[in-house]
Amino acid sequence: MKRIHLFLLLFLECIATSYACTAVIASGKVTTDGRPFIFKNRDAADGIDNSLITLKGTKYQYVGVVNYSTSSSPTSIWYGHNEAGFAILNTLSYYFNSATSKANTSAGALMKKALGQCATVAEFEALLQQTQQQTSSLTLSTNFAVMDTLGNVAFFETSNRSYTKFDVNDPAVAPDGYLVRTNFSFTSPYYNTTNHVGEQRYKAACKYMEDTFGGRKIDAVRMAHEMPRYLYHGDTQVNLWNEMPAYADDMRHIYFSNFIPRFTSASASLMQGILPGEDPTHTVSWIAIGWPCGSFTVPIVITPSLTLPEVVKRQPSTYKSEMCSKAVTLKNSVFAIYHDGEQATDSIILAKLINGEQTGVLQKMTAADNVVWQLGADMMQQLRAGTLTQTDVANFYAWVDTYWRQTYNEVVTSVKTITLPTATDKDKAYYSLDGSRHKFRPGTPGVYVHRHRKVIVR
């Protein structure tokens, strides 16, 4: 009875899905190693193909996440950090400029400009003021999070012509030393009259922080690996781990929306700052490119050679990243419900994500993520101690490439079947692991489902 109630409750939850983000920022005063951080789980319906690039601005080299773009210098960066140790991200804030407005088209361009020329939170604030005063066509409705090597960390709740700064180091502003934002702003003039978009994820993020670190120091690296994959719903208070199907072939589906990870989640990153006196280039982005439940988290630093793992950076042939593309394939194996040929983006087969046989996509990927977590933490410790060269970092990234491809192949192999409502015993079609329908036997090698059975085409 409890299980039936759960599935009905989630199915009937009809709050509109927003395409935005979940963010947490923290002072170094409340972290286990004394380093501050800013975190973002990115949702982007129109920017699902995320990749990592390095660019040079007017002053600084930086690494940032971009959407699909054939440009050598895309107009927008959606989060990143630079060689001066400055980092920035944003979350869309609905209903800030008016009771109906959602426009936020200027945020990506402003973040790109800031990464190229800002070294401090103060310099970003000056840039924000200048931009609001001089740019008549500005469309900003956002929460910017920024961090620098001086230990400054702040949210800027921002509209077209104004902003309010929230200093996370100020106990009066952040008594617990950290702040959470999703897709509404507390200082919006419409706060009391409009829907608090993303409130379910806001509650979930607060729940994670309190349950995991309440009264204790925050382990930022642990959070980087766990929060993008947190399966607790802020409104229903359901933790899907408590409802895990016993078997991998359990084909029941649930309504899956407004969790921190969801269909539109395209990447996640925790940008971790430095201690006083440390090298600014030791600022690190712990980043998962692609759907976070179907990818793992890699530490990214800026080296003189600008080396990045091949699997996360934008490839010149496709203008996409390998990790993101393959994570989307894994996501589609979980969101495997189709209605009249259309993929349901708000329903999943839970057993494909987690199950008692430990073969779910998230379970397989988490096991690999734990390995990268440990080795990545070791790499950062040696880098900060000065015992690691940029060649050593490049070698670690080469290992990441190999390990990602190995992990992906193992996860794909663990997916036993894909059940589609349109398939019948008389159906002669073949279905790929991403849910694509092939009328006849495919010519491309791979794993397919044909008449409810797994078929390997060689």
C-alpha positions as CSV (number, residue, x, y, z in Angstrom):
1,M,0.0,0.0,0.0
2,K,2.9,2.4,0.8
3,R,4.5,1.8,-2.6
4,I,1.2,2.3,-4.5
5,H,0.7,5.6,-2.5
6,L,4.2,6.8,-3.4
7,F,3.8,6.2,-7.1
8,L,0.4,7.8,-7.2
9,L,1.7,10.8,-5.2
10,L,4.6,11.4,-7.5
11,F,2.4,11.0,-10.6
12,L,-0.2,13.5,-9.4
13,E,2.4,16.2,-8.7
14,C,1.9,18.6,-11.5
15,I,4.0,21.5,-10.8
16,A,5.6,22.9,-13.9
17,T,9.2,22.0,-14.6
18,S,11.6,24.9,-15.0
19,Y,14.8,24.8,-16.9
20,A,17.3,26.3,-14.5
21,C,19.7,25.3,-11.8
22,T,20.4,24.5,-8.1
23,A,23.3,26.3,-6.4
24,V,25.0,26.2,-3.0
25,I,27.9,28.5,-1.9
26,A,29.9,28.2,1.3
27,S,32.5,30.2,3.3
28,G,35.9,28.6,3.9
29,K,35.1,29.0,7.6
30,V,32.7,26.1,7.5
31,T,34.5,23.6,5.2
32,T,36.7,20.8,6.4
33,D,39.8,22.1,4.7
34,G,39.1,25.8,5.0
35,R,38.6,26.4,1.3
36,P,35.4,28.1,0.1
37,F,33.3,26.8,-2.8
38,I,30.4,27.6,-5.2
39,F,28.3,24.7,-6.6
40,K,25.9,24.4,-9.4
41,N,23.7,21.6,-10.8
42,R,22.9,22.9,-14.3
43,D,19.5,22.3,-15.9
44,A,19.2,23.4,-19.6
45,A,16.5,22.2,-21.8
46,D,18.0,24.0,-24.8
47,G,21.6,23.4,-23.9
48,I,21.7,19.7,-23.1
49,D,25.0,19.2,-25.0
50,N,27.5,20.6,-22.5
51,S,31.2,20.6,-23.0
52,L,34.3,22.2,-21.5
53,I,36.5,24.8,-23.2
54,T,39.5,27.0,-22.4
55,L,39.5,30.6,-23.6
56,K,41.5,33.8,-23.0
57,G,39.7,36.9,-22.0
58,T,41.1,40.5,-21.8
59,K,43.2,39.5,-18.9
60,Y,42.9,35.9,-17.9
61,Q,42.8,32.4,-19.2
62,Y,39.8,30.5,-18.0
63,V,37.9,27.2,-18.3
64,G,34.2,27.2,-18.7
65,V,31.1,25.1,-19.7
66,V,29.3,25.9,-22.9
67,N,26.3,24.7,-24.9
68,Y,26.6,23.2,-28.3
69,S,28.3,25.8,-30.6
70,T,30.4,25.8,-33.7
71,S,32.0,29.1,-32.7
72,S,35.6,29.2,-31.6
73,S,34.6,31.6,-28.9
74,P,30.9,31.0,-27.9
75,T,29.0,34.1,-26.7
76,S,28.0,32.6,-23.4
77,I,29.7,30.7,-20.5
78,W,27.5,29.0,-18.0
79,Y,30.0,28.6,-15.2
80,G,33.8,28.3,-14.8
81,H,36.9,29.6,-13.1
82,N,40.0,31.5,-14.3
83,E,43.7,31.4,-13.6
84,A,43.4,34.2,-11.1
85,G,41.2,32.0,-8.9
86,F,38.0,33.8,-9.7
87,A,34.9,31.6,-10.2
88,I,31.3,32.3,-11.3
89,L,28.0,30.6,-11.9
90,N,24.3,31.5,-12.0
91,T,20.8,30.2,-11.6
92,L,17.9,31.6,-13.5
93,S,15.5,33.6,-11.2
94,Y,11.9,33.7,-12.4
95,Y,9.7,36.7,-11.9
96,F,12.2,39.3,-10.9
97,N,11.7,42.1,-13.4
98,S,7.9,41.6,-13.5
99,A,5.3,39.1,-12.4
100,T,5.5,37.3,-15.7
101,S,9.1,37.7,-16.9
102,K,11.6,34.9,-17.2
103,A,14.2,36.4,-19.5
104,N,17.8,35.9,-18.6
105,T,19.6,36.1,-22.0
106,S,22.4,38.4,-20.8
107,A,23.7,36.2,-18.0
108,G,26.0,33.9,-20.1
109,A,27.7,36.8,-21.9
110,L,28.3,38.6,-18.6
111,M,29.8,35.5,-17.0
112,K,32.1,35.1,-20.0
113,K,33.2,38.7,-19.7
114,A,33.8,38.4,-15.9
115,L,35.9,35.2,-16.3
116,G,38.1,37.0,-18.8
117,Q,38.7,40.2,-16.7
118,C,37.8,39.7,-13.0
119,A,40.1,38.5,-10.2
120,T,37.9,39.4,-7.2
121,V,34.3,39.6,-6.1
122,A,34.7,43.4,-5.9
123,E,35.8,43.6,-9.5
124,F,32.7,41.5,-10.6
125,E,30.5,43.8,-8.6
126,A,32.0,46.8,-10.4
127,L,31.4,45.1,-13.7
128,L,27.8,44.3,-12.8
129,Q,27.2,47.9,-11.9
130,Q,28.8,49.2,-15.1
131,T,26.8,46.7,-17.2
132,Q,23.5,47.6,-15.6
133,Q,24.1,51.4,-16.1
134,Q,25.4,51.2,-19.7
135,T,23.5,48.4,-21.4
136,S,20.0,49.4,-22.3
137,S,19.0,46.0,-23.7
138,L,20.1,44.0,-20.7
139,T,17.9,41.1,-19.7
140,L,18.9,39.7,-16.3
141,S,16.8,37.8,-13.9
142,T,19.4,35.7,-12.1
143,N,21.3,34.7,-9.0
144,F,25.0,35.1,-9.7
145,A,27.5,33.2,-7.3
146,V,31.1,34.4,-7.3
147,M,34.3,33.5,-5.4
148,D,37.8,34.8,-5.3
149,T,41.2,33.9,-3.8
150,L,40.7,36.4,-0.9
151,G,38.1,34.0,0.5
152,N,35.2,36.2,-0.6
153,V,32.0,34.3,-1.7
154,A,28.7,35.9,-2.5
155,F,25.3,35.6,-4.2
156,F,24.1,38.6,-6.2
157,E,20.3,38.5,-6.7
158,T,20.1,40.4,-9.9
159,S,17.5,42.1,-12.1
160,N,17.9,44.3,-15.2
161,R,18.7,47.4,-13.2
162,S,19.4,46.4,-9.6
163,Y,21.0,43.7,-7.4
164,T,21.3,42.7,-3.8
165,K,24.5,41.1,-2.5
166,F,24.5,38.2,0.0
167,D,27.9,37.8,1.6
168,V,28.3,34.2,2.8
169,N,31.0,35.3,5.3
170,D,28.6,37.5,7.1
171,P,27.0,35.6,10.0
172,A,24.0,37.9,9.9
173,V,23.4,36.9,6.2
174,A,24.5,33.3,6.4
175,P,24.4,32.1,10.0
176,D,25.4,28.5,8.9
177,G,28.1,29.7,6.7
178,Y,26.4,28.6,3.5
179,L,23.5,29.7,1.3
180,V,21.2,27.8,-1.2
181,R,19.5,29.2,-4.3
182,T,17.4,27.7,-7.1
183,N,15.1,29.7,-9.4
184,F,13.6,32.4,-7.3
185,S,15.1,35.4,-5.5
186,F,14.3,36.4,-1.9
187,T,14.6,40.1,-2.8
188,S,12.3,40.0,-5.9
189,P,9.4,42.5,-5.5
190,Y,7.1,39.6,-6.6
191,Y,8.4,37.1,-4.0
192,N,5.1,37.0,-2.1
193,T,2.8,36.9,-5.2
194,T,4.4,34.5,-7.7
195,N,5.4,30.8,-7.7
196,H,8.7,30.1,-6.1
197,V,10.1,28.1,-9.1
198,G,12.5,25.5,-8.0
199,E,11.3,25.4,-4.4
200,Q,11.2,21.6,-4.4
201,R,14.9,21.5,-5.2
202,Y,15.6,24.3,-2.8
203,K,14.1,22.2,0.0
204,A,16.0,19.1,-1.2
205,A,19.3,21.0,-1.2
206,C,18.7,22.3,2.3
207,K,17.8,18.8,3.4
208,Y,21.0,17.4,2.0
209,M,23.1,20.0,3.7
210,E,21.4,19.7,7.1
211,D,21.4,15.9,7.1
212,T,24.9,15.5,5.8
213,F,26.8,18.3,7.5
214,G,24.4,19.8,10.1
215,G,26.5,21.0,13.0
216,R,29.7,19.8,11.3
217,K,32.2,21.1,8.8
218,I,31.2,20.7,5.1
219,D,33.2,18.2,3.0
220,A,33.1,20.1,-0.3
221,V,34.5,17.2,-2.4
222,R,32.0,14.8,-1.0
223,M,29.2,17.2,-1.8
224,A,30.5,17.6,-5.3
225,H,30.0,13.9,-5.9
226,E,26.7,13.5,-3.9
227,M,24.4,16.4,-4.4
228,P,24.0,16.2,-8.2
229,R,22.8,12.6,-7.7
230,Y,20.6,13.2,-4.6
231,L,17.3,11.3,-5.0
232,Y,15.2,13.1,-2.3
233,H,12.2,15.2,-3.3
234,G,11.7,18.4,-1.4
235,D,7.9,18.5,-1.5
236,T,6.9,14.8,-1.2
237,Q,9.8,14.1,1.2
238,V,10.4,10.8,-0.7
239,N,13.9,9.4,-0.9
240,L,13.9,7.0,-3.9
241,W,16.6,4.9,-2.3
242,N,14.0,3.8,0.2
243,E,11.7,2.7,-2.7
244,M,14.4,0.9,-4.7
245,P,13.1,-2.0,-6.8
246,A,14.5,-5.4,-5.8
247,Y,15.1,-6.5,-9.4
248,A,16.6,-4.9,-12.5
249,D,13.7,-6.1,-14.6
250,D,11.0,-4.3,-12.6
251,M,9.4,-2.2,-15.3
252,R,7.2,0.0,-13.1
253,H,7.7,3.7,-13.8
254,I,7.3,6.8,-11.6
255,Y,6.8,10.4,-12.2
256,F,10.3,11.9,-11.9
257,S,10.4,15.7,-11.8
258,N,11.8,18.5,-9.7
259,F,14.4,16.3,-8.0
260,I,17.9,18.0,-8.1
261,P,18.9,15.6,-10.9
262,R,16.2,15.5,-13.6
263,F,15.8,15.1,-17.4
264,T,17.1,18.6,-18.1
265,S,20.2,18.3,-15.9
266,A,23.1,18.8,-18.3
267,S,26.2,19.1,-16.0
268,A,27.3,19.9,-12.5
269,S,30.3,21.5,-10.9
270,L,31.7,22.5,-7.5
271,M,34.4,25.1,-7.9
272,Q,36.7,25.0,-4.9
273,G,38.9,27.9,-3.9
274,I,42.3,28.1,-2.2
275,L,43.8,28.8,1.2
276,P,45.7,32.0,1.8
277,G,49.1,31.8,0.1
278,E,48.2,29.0,-2.2
279,D,48.6,29.2,-6.0
280,P,45.5,30.7,-7.6
281,T,45.8,28.1,-10.4
282,H,45.1,25.4,-7.8
283,T,41.4,26.5,-7.8
284,V,39.6,23.4,-9.0
285,S,36.3,22.6,-10.7
286,W,35.0,19.2,-9.7
287,I,32.8,18.7,-12.7
288,A,30.5,16.1,-14.2
289,I,29.7,16.8,-17.9
290,G,26.4,15.5,-19.0
291,W,23.5,14.1,-17.0
292,P,25.1,13.7,-13.5
293,C,23.5,10.3,-12.8
294,G,25.1,9.0,-15.9
295,S,28.6,10.5,-15.6
296,F,31.3,10.9,-13.1
297,T,33.0,13.9,-11.5
298,V,36.5,15.0,-12.6
299,P,38.8,17.6,-11.0
300,I,39.7,20.3,-13.5
301,V,42.6,22.7,-13.0
302,I,44.2,25.3,-15.3
303,T,47.7,24.3,-16.3
304,P,50.2,26.2,-18.5
305,S,49.5,23.7,-21.3
306,L,45.7,24.0,-20.8
307,T,45.4,20.2,-20.9
308,L,41.9,18.8,-20.3
309,P,40.5,15.3,-20.3
310,E,39.5,14.5,-23.9
311,V,36.2,13.1,-22.8
312,V,34.9,16.4,-21.2
313,K,36.2,19.0,-23.6
314,R,34.5,20.2,-26.8
315,Q,35.6,18.2,-29.7
316,P,36.3,20.0,-33.0
317,S,34.6,17.4,-35.1
318,T,31.2,17.3,-33.2
319,Y,31.3,20.5,-31.1
320,K,30.2,18.2,-28.2
321,S,31.9,16.3,-25.4
322,E,32.1,12.6,-25.4
323,M,31.1,12.3,-21.7
324,C,28.0,14.4,-22.2
325,S,26.9,12.5,-25.3
326,K,27.3,9.2,-23.7
327,A,25.7,10.3,-20.4
328,V,22.6,11.4,-22.5
329,T,22.5,7.9,-23.9
330,L,22.5,6.5,-20.4
331,K,19.8,9.0,-19.3
332,N,17.6,7.9,-22.2
333,S,17.9,4.3,-21.0
334,V,16.4,5.4,-17.7
335,F,13.8,7.8,-19.2
336,A,12.5,4.9,-21.3
337,I,8.8,5.6,-21.3
338,Y,7.3,6.6,-24.6
339,H,3.8,7.8,-25.4
340,D,2.7,7.8,-29.0
341,G,6.4,7.7,-30.0
342,E,7.3,10.7,-27.8
343,Q,9.7,10.3,-24.9
344,A,8.3,11.1,-21.5
345,T,10.7,13.5,-19.9
346,D,8.9,13.4,-16.5
347,S,8.8,9.6,-16.0
348,I,11.5,7.0,-15.4
349,I,11.8,3.2,-14.9
350,L,13.3,3.4,-11.4
351,A,15.0,0.0,-11.7
352,K,17.1,1.3,-14.6
353,L,18.5,3.9,-12.2
354,I,18.8,1.9,-9.0
355,N,17.8,-1.7,-8.1
356,G,18.6,-4.4,-5.6
357,E,20.8,-6.2,-8.0
358,Q,23.2,-3.2,-8.0
359,T,23.0,-2.9,-11.8
360,G,21.3,0.5,-12.1
361,V,22.9,3.2,-14.1
362,L,23.5,5.4,-11.0
363,Q,24.9,2.5,-9.0
364,K,27.4,1.5,-11.7
365,M,28.4,5.1,-12.2
366,T,28.7,5.8,-8.5
367,A,31.1,3.0,-8.1
368,A,33.3,4.4,-10.8
369,D,32.8,7.9,-9.4
370,N,34.2,6.8,-6.0
371,V,37.4,5.7,-7.7
372,V,37.8,9.0,-9.5
373,W,36.9,10.8,-6.2
374,Q,39.8,9.2,-4.3
375,L,42.4,9.5,-7.1
376,G,41.3,13.1,-7.9
377,A,41.6,14.1,-4.2
378,D,45.1,12.5,-4.1
379,M,46.1,14.4,-7.3
380,M,44.9,17.8,-5.8
381,Q,46.8,17.1,-2.5
382,Q,50.0,16.5,-4.4
383,L,49.5,19.4,-6.7
384,R,49.0,21.8,-3.7
385,A,52.1,20.3,-2.1
386,G,54.2,21.0,-5.2
387,T,55.0,17.4,-5.9
388,L,53.0,17.1,-9.1
389,T,53.9,18.6,-12.5
390,Q,51.6,19.5,-15.3
391,T,52.8,16.4,-17.1
392,D,51.5,14.4,-14.1
393,V,48.2,16.2,-14.4
394,A,48.0,15.4,-18.1
395,N,48.7,11.7,-17.4
396,F,45.9,11.7,-14.8
397,Y,43.6,13.1,-17.4
398,A,44.6,10.5,-19.9
399,W,43.7,7.9,-17.3
400,V,40.3,9.6,-16.8
401,D,39.7,9.2,-20.6
402,T,40.4,5.5,-20.5
403,Y,38.5,4.9,-17.3
404,W,35.4,6.8,-18.5
405,R,35.3,4.7,-21.7
406,Q,35.7,1.5,-19.8
407,T,33.0,2.5,-17.3
408,Y,30.5,3.6,-19.9
409,N,30.9,0.2,-21.7
410,E,30.3,-1.6,-18.5
411,V,27.2,0.4,-17.6
412,V,25.8,-0.1,-21.1
413,T,26.3,-3.8,-20.8
414,S,24.5,-3.9,-17.4
415,V,21.3,-2.5,-19.0
416,K,19.4,-5.7,-19.6
417,T,16.3,-4.5,-21.6
418,I,14.5,-1.4,-22.6
419,T,10.8,-1.8,-22.4
420,L,8.7,0.5,-24.6
421,P,4.9,0.7,-24.4
422,T,4.6,0.7,-28.2
423,A,6.3,-2.7,-28.5
424,T,4.1,-5.8,-28.9
425,D,4.8,-9.4,-29.6
426,K,4.1,-8.7,-33.3
427,D,6.4,-5.7,-33.4
428,K,9.4,-6.4,-35.7
429,A,11.2,-3.2,-34.9
430,Y,14.5,-2.9,-33.1
431,Y,15.1,-0.4,-30.3
432,S,18.5,1.0,-29.4
433,L,19.6,1.7,-25.9
434,D,18.7,5.4,-26.3
435,G,15.1,4.4,-27.2
436,S,15.4,5.0,-31.0
437,R,13.2,2.8,-33.1
438,H,14.6,1.0,-36.2
439,K,12.0,-0.4,-38.5
440,F,14.4,-3.1,-39.8
441,R,17.5,-4.8,-38.3
442,P,20.1,-2.0,-37.9
443,G,23.3,-2.1,-39.9
444,T,25.2,-0.3,-37.1
445,P,26.8,-2.7,-34.5
446,G,25.4,-2.4,-31.0
447,V,22.9,-3.7,-28.4
448,Y,19.3,-3.5,-29.4
449,V,15.9,-4.8,-28.1
450,H,13.9,-6.9,-30.5
451,R,10.6,-8.5,-29.5
452,H,11.4,-7.9,-25.8
453,R,14.8,-9.6,-26.1
454,K,18.3,-8.2,-26.1
455,V,20.0,-8.6,-29.5
456,I,23.6,-7.9,-30.3
457,V,24.2,-6.7,-33.8
458,R,27.8,-7.2,-34.8
